[in-house]
Amino acid sequence: MPTARTIYFENSVGRIWEEPDAYLRLEYRPGPREETHFRALLNHLAQALARRGWHRILVDQQAMAPFSPGEQEWMTTQWLPRAVHEHGYRLGAVVVAHNVFARLVMNQLVMATRDLPHTYRTFERDADAVAWLTSVRN
């Protein structure tokens, strides 16, 4: 387990951190995304879960633009089911986007994947998300 916060991967879409409290942090960058870079970021996120044997992710969407229909479809039908069933993803603390449309699309994604053995909670503040994520030892 890392003793300090370390960068696992980054590209034009965002950055993945390995946190000392045994969870991953995904920070989205603002602006439009190239779909191949978006998929690469999330595939690295799933690989990091499997590599570490962790199951918790803090997703910082504060600066994020809304998911495109293609991104949303891929996350709902491919990435999230695979991350849950093959890579052990179980708990997601989401610091919600400032953009109201990004929030709406995220709500749609949560509803579309509610049958997966996975729990999302949303937060306005990073500190609240960290407190919840680190208190749950599922």
C-alpha angles and dihedrals in degrees: 000000000000116000092205133034110273134185112245099180141341139182139156092295100051152305133269119211129192106220124209091236091067101262137104124240120209115196116190119211120225123258138040120331133221104231094224090054090046091053092045091053093051094043089054088049091056091046090052090053091052094043093053098034089233127143105192130088131180108207114200106200097161096117096030125124116223118282113259117239089255093051091047093049093048093048093047100044104028120011103041096045089048093046090051100041101034106025103035101246107167111147129044125182108193122198097205126238123257087225109088092210091054088053092051093050090048090053089052090051092051091050093047092053101038092116092065118099090250136107128216125188123182127217138184093211130051093221091057091050092050092047092053096042094050093045094056111076097178 
